[in-house]
Amino acid sequence: MTYSFDGYNYLIKLQKGEKLMASLNQFAEETKLEGGWINILGSALGMTLGFYDLDKKQYQWHDFAGLYEITGITGNLAYDDQNKPVFHLHGTFAGRDFKAIGGHVKDLTSGATVEIFIHRSFKSVKRMHDEASGLQTLDL
């Protein structure tokens, strides 16, 4: 993982085989970034995506193997009540058949590259438990 900063935004590049979530957690630790909005593109050599079942208040996870284009991942970085980084990411991906799949991104492995844009927040962004959904939602 390599990254640069222009005073407002970060650009991050992952090499083939790097894990997205491990890289983002390392990035958050190194930069002490307080929060931000994220856009990602590139390719993935497999990923784990989820769908949140609101009635059961739990994710249904599915692993996808093979090479996929990352047609778009968007999300944010905030911190939980233990001050641990929480990356909330949703993505769409296309396989060789050009059909799209998508969901909550639990993790992925970088294909040729993954390019990440983070627009930093200038104040701390927090999450708190929401009883109605069972999720950690933004504390605004």
ZAMAR-324419 format. One record per residue (C-alpha): x, y, z negated; residue in three letters; chain; residue number from 1. Coordinates in nm, 2 decimals. Layout:
! residues N
+--------+--------+--------+------+-----+-----+
|     px |     py |     pz | type | mol | seq |
+--------+--------+--------+------+-----+-----+
|      X |      Y |      Z |  Ala |   A | NUM |
...
+--------+--------+--------+------+-----+-----+
END
This chain:
! residues 140
+--------+--------+--------+------+-----+-----+
|     px |     py |     pz | type | mol | seq |
+--------+--------+--------+------+-----+-----+
|   0.00 |   0.00 |   0.00 |  Met |   A |   1 |
|   0.12 |   0.35 |   0.09 |  Thr |   A |   2 |
|  -0.06 |   0.68 |   0.03 |  Tyr |   A |   3 |
|  -0.03 |   1.05 |   0.08 |  Ser |   A |   4 |
|  -0.21 |   1.35 |  -0.07 |  Phe |   A |   5 |
|  -0.28 |   1.69 |   0.08 |  Asp |   A |   6 |
|  -0.40 |   1.87 |  -0.23 |  Gly |   A |   7 |
|  -0.77 |   1.77 |  -0.17 |  Tyr |   A |   8 |
|  -0.77 |   1.43 |  -0.01 |  Asn |   A |   9 |
|  -0.58 |   1.10 |  -0.02 |  Tyr |   A |  10 |
|  -0.50 |   0.88 |   0.27 |  Leu |   A |  11 |
|  -0.42 |   0.52 |   0.18 |  Ile |   A |  12 |
|  -0.29 |   0.24 |   0.42 |  Lys |   A |  13 |
|  -0.30 |  -0.13 |   0.34 |  Leu |   A |  14 |
|  -0.09 |  -0.38 |   0.53 |  Gln |   A |  15 |
|  -0.20 |  -0.72 |   0.65 |  Lys |   A |  16 |
|  -0.28 |  -0.95 |   0.36 |  Gly |   A |  17 |
|  -0.32 |  -0.68 |   0.09 |  Glu |   A |  18 |
|  -0.63 |  -0.71 |  -0.13 |  Lys |   A |  19 |
|  -0.86 |  -0.40 |  -0.13 |  Leu |   A |  20 |
|  -0.96 |  -0.40 |  -0.50 |  Met |   A |  21 |
|  -0.61 |  -0.47 |  -0.64 |  Ala |   A |  22 |
|  -0.48 |  -0.19 |  -0.42 |  Ser |   A |  23 |
|  -0.75 |   0.06 |  -0.52 |  Leu |   A |  24 |
|  -0.70 |  -0.03 |  -0.89 |  Asn |   A |  25 |
|  -0.33 |   0.02 |  -0.86 |  Gln |   A |  26 |
|  -0.39 |   0.35 |  -0.68 |  Phe |   A |  27 |
|  -0.62 |   0.47 |  -0.96 |  Ala |   A |  28 |
|  -0.37 |   0.38 |  -1.22 |  Glu |   A |  29 |
|  -0.08 |   0.56 |  -1.04 |  Glu |   A |  30 |
|  -0.26 |   0.88 |  -0.95 |  Thr |   A |  31 |
|  -0.49 |   0.92 |  -1.25 |  Lys |   A |  32 |
|  -0.76 |   1.03 |  -1.01 |  Leu |   A |  33 |
|  -1.07 |   1.14 |  -1.20 |  Glu |   A |  34 |
|  -1.32 |   1.03 |  -0.93 |  Gly |   A |  35 |
|  -1.38 |   1.06 |  -0.57 |  Gly |   A |  36 |
|  -1.58 |   0.97 |  -0.25 |  Trp |   A |  37 |
|  -1.44 |   0.70 |  -0.03 |  Ile |   A |  38 |
|  -1.46 |   0.61 |   0.34 |  Asn |   A |  39 |
|  -1.28 |   0.30 |   0.48 |  Ile |   A |  40 |
|  -1.22 |   0.14 |   0.82 |  Leu |   A |  41 |
|  -0.99 |  -0.12 |   0.97 |  Gly |   A |  42 |
|  -1.01 |  -0.50 |   0.98 |  Ser |   A |  43 |
|  -1.06 |  -0.77 |   0.72 |  Ala |   A |  44 |
|  -0.94 |  -1.13 |   0.70 |  Leu |   A |  45 |
|  -1.24 |  -1.23 |   0.50 |  Gly |   A |  46 |
|  -1.44 |  -1.07 |   0.23 |  Met |   A |  47 |
|  -1.69 |  -1.12 |  -0.05 |  Thr |   A |  48 |
|  -2.01 |  -0.93 |  -0.02 |  Leu |   A |  49 |
|  -2.31 |  -0.90 |  -0.25 |  Gly |   A |  50 |
|  -2.67 |  -0.83 |  -0.26 |  Phe |   A |  51 |
|  -2.82 |  -0.70 |  -0.59 |  Tyr |   A |  52 |
|  -3.14 |  -0.88 |  -0.69 |  Asp |   A |  53 |
|  -3.32 |  -0.61 |  -0.89 |  Leu |   A |  54 |
|  -3.56 |  -0.86 |  -1.05 |  Asp |   A |  55 |
|  -3.29 |  -1.09 |  -1.17 |  Lys |   A |  56 |
|  -3.05 |  -0.80 |  -1.24 |  Lys |   A |  57 |
|  -2.76 |  -0.98 |  -1.09 |  Gln |   A |  58 |
|  -2.56 |  -1.00 |  -0.76 |  Tyr |   A |  59 |
|  -2.59 |  -1.28 |  -0.51 |  Gln |   A |  60 |
|  -2.23 |  -1.32 |  -0.37 |  Trp |   A |  61 |
|  -2.13 |  -1.46 |  -0.04 |  His |   A |  62 |
|  -1.78 |  -1.53 |   0.10 |  Asp |   A |  63 |
|  -1.71 |  -1.46 |   0.47 |  Phe |   A |  64 |
|  -1.40 |  -1.61 |   0.62 |  Ala |   A |  65 |
|  -1.23 |  -1.51 |   0.95 |  Gly |   A |  66 |
|  -1.14 |  -1.18 |   1.11 |  Leu |   A |  67 |
|  -1.39 |  -0.89 |   1.10 |  Tyr |   A |  68 |
|  -1.38 |  -0.53 |   1.21 |  Glu |   A |  69 |
|  -1.46 |  -0.30 |   0.92 |  Ile |   A |  70 |
|  -1.72 |  -0.08 |   1.10 |  Thr |   A |  71 |
|  -1.76 |   0.13 |   0.78 |  Gly |   A |  72 |
|  -1.73 |   0.12 |   0.41 |  Ile |   A |  73 |
|  -1.85 |   0.41 |   0.19 |  Thr |   A |  74 |
|  -1.85 |   0.45 |  -0.18 |  Gly |   A |  75 |
|  -1.71 |   0.62 |  -0.48 |  Asn |   A |  76 |
|  -1.48 |   0.60 |  -0.78 |  Leu |   A |  77 |
|  -1.60 |   0.67 |  -1.13 |  Ala |   A |  78 |
|  -1.51 |   0.54 |  -1.48 |  Tyr |   A |  79 |
|  -1.70 |   0.32 |  -1.72 |  Asp |   A |  80 |
|  -1.75 |   0.38 |  -2.09 |  Asp |   A |  81 |
|  -1.41 |   0.20 |  -2.15 |  Gln |   A |  82 |
|  -1.25 |   0.44 |  -1.91 |  Asn |   A |  83 |
|  -1.18 |   0.16 |  -1.66 |  Lys |   A |  84 |
|  -1.21 |   0.25 |  -1.28 |  Pro |   A |  85 |
|  -1.53 |   0.14 |  -1.11 |  Val |   A |  86 |
|  -1.52 |   0.14 |  -0.73 |  Phe |   A |  87 |
|  -1.88 |   0.12 |  -0.59 |  His |   A |  88 |
|  -1.84 |   0.03 |  -0.23 |  Leu |   A |  89 |
|  -2.09 |  -0.08 |   0.04 |  His |   A |  90 |
|  -1.98 |  -0.19 |   0.38 |  Gly |   A |  91 |
|  -2.07 |  -0.32 |   0.73 |  Thr |   A |  92 |
|  -1.85 |  -0.55 |   0.92 |  Phe |   A |  93 |
|  -1.87 |  -0.70 |   1.27 |  Ala |   A |  94 |
|  -1.74 |  -1.04 |   1.39 |  Gly |   A |  95 |
|  -1.63 |  -1.16 |   1.73 |  Arg |   A |  96 |
|  -2.00 |  -1.19 |   1.83 |  Asp |   A |  97 |
|  -2.04 |  -0.81 |   1.76 |  Phe |   A |  98 |
|  -2.32 |  -0.88 |   1.51 |  Lys |   A |  99 |
|  -2.31 |  -0.68 |   1.19 |  Ala |   A | 100 |
|  -2.32 |  -0.80 |   0.83 |  Ile |   A | 101 |
|  -2.31 |  -0.59 |   0.52 |  Gly |   A | 102 |
|  -2.35 |  -0.55 |   0.15 |  Gly |   A | 103 |
|  -2.19 |  -0.45 |  -0.17 |  His |   A | 104 |
|  -1.81 |  -0.50 |  -0.13 |  Val |   A | 105 |
|  -1.66 |  -0.71 |  -0.41 |  Lys |   A | 106 |
|  -1.33 |  -0.76 |  -0.23 |  Asp |   A | 107 |
|  -1.16 |  -0.81 |   0.10 |  Leu |   A | 108 |
|  -0.82 |  -0.90 |   0.24 |  Thr |   A | 109 |
|  -0.67 |  -0.65 |   0.49 |  Ser |   A | 110 |
|  -0.64 |  -0.77 |   0.85 |  Gly |   A | 111 |
|  -0.41 |  -0.56 |   1.08 |  Ala |   A | 112 |
|  -0.46 |  -0.26 |   0.85 |  Thr |   A | 113 |
|  -0.71 |  -0.09 |   0.62 |  Val |   A | 114 |
|  -0.73 |   0.29 |   0.63 |  Glu |   A | 115 |
|  -0.88 |   0.46 |   0.33 |  Ile |   A | 116 |
|  -0.99 |   0.82 |   0.29 |  Phe |   A | 117 |
|  -1.06 |   0.95 |  -0.06 |  Ile |   A | 118 |
|  -1.19 |   1.30 |  -0.13 |  His |   A | 119 |
|  -1.10 |   1.37 |  -0.48 |  Arg |   A | 120 |
|  -1.33 |   1.50 |  -0.75 |  Ser |   A | 121 |
|  -1.21 |   1.80 |  -0.95 |  Phe |   A | 122 |
|  -1.38 |   1.68 |  -1.26 |  Lys |   A | 123 |
|  -1.42 |   1.34 |  -1.43 |  Ser |   A | 124 |
|  -1.69 |   1.11 |  -1.29 |  Val |   A | 125 |
|  -1.84 |   0.86 |  -1.53 |  Lys |   A | 126 |
|  -2.08 |   0.57 |  -1.52 |  Arg |   A | 127 |
|  -2.33 |   0.46 |  -1.79 |  Met |   A | 128 |
|  -2.55 |   0.15 |  -1.83 |  His |   A | 129 |
|  -2.90 |   0.20 |  -1.68 |  Asp |   A | 130 |
|  -3.15 |  -0.03 |  -1.86 |  Glu |   A | 131 |
|  -3.41 |  -0.02 |  -1.57 |  Ala |   A | 132 |
|  -3.17 |  -0.15 |  -1.31 |  Ser |   A | 133 |
|  -2.92 |  -0.33 |  -1.52 |  Gly |   A | 134 |
|  -2.64 |  -0.14 |  -1.33 |  Leu |   A | 135 |
|  -2.38 |   0.11 |  -1.43 |  Gln |   A | 136 |
|  -2.50 |   0.43 |  -1.26 |  Thr |   A | 137 |
|  -2.35 |   0.77 |  -1.22 |  Leu |   A | 138 |
|  -2.37 |   0.98 |  -1.54 |  Asp |   A | 139 |
|  -2.45 |   1.32 |  -1.41 |  Leu |   A | 140 |
+--------+--------+--------+------+-----+-----+
END
